[in-house]
């Protein structure tokens, strides 16, 4: 969930906690908890959202450390998905080779 929140905030630092919760599919309380943890870890900093008339609105800006963490999480995510893809591709090839030639020709 941290990866998704970091990604969303890098693209839209002005997203509200409610918007983040909706985008990620969790409760606002859960998003608040994760955001506090990200701020505590120094991955996100809190600033006033200057374009808003409501000065209680905040912008969640990724710090350089947050950008590096997001990149590391992206690499990890891609490596995991590529491994899953490769395993699935091998399973499909194995199942296809088990089919009689006539069944393969129909596809």
Number of C-alpha atoms within 10 A of each C-alpha: 12 16 15 15 19 25 18 17 19 19 12 14 19 21 19 17 19 15 14 20 18 13 13 16 11 13 14 17 12 13 23 15 11 15 21 15 14 19 17 11 12 14 21 25 18 15 13 14 17 12 9 11 8 10 10 8 17 19 18 25 21 24 16 12 13 20 17 13 17 21 15 13 17 15 12 12 12 12 12 11 12 12 11 12 12 11 12 12 12 12 12 12 11 11 10 13 11 11 11 9 10 8 10 11 8 6 5
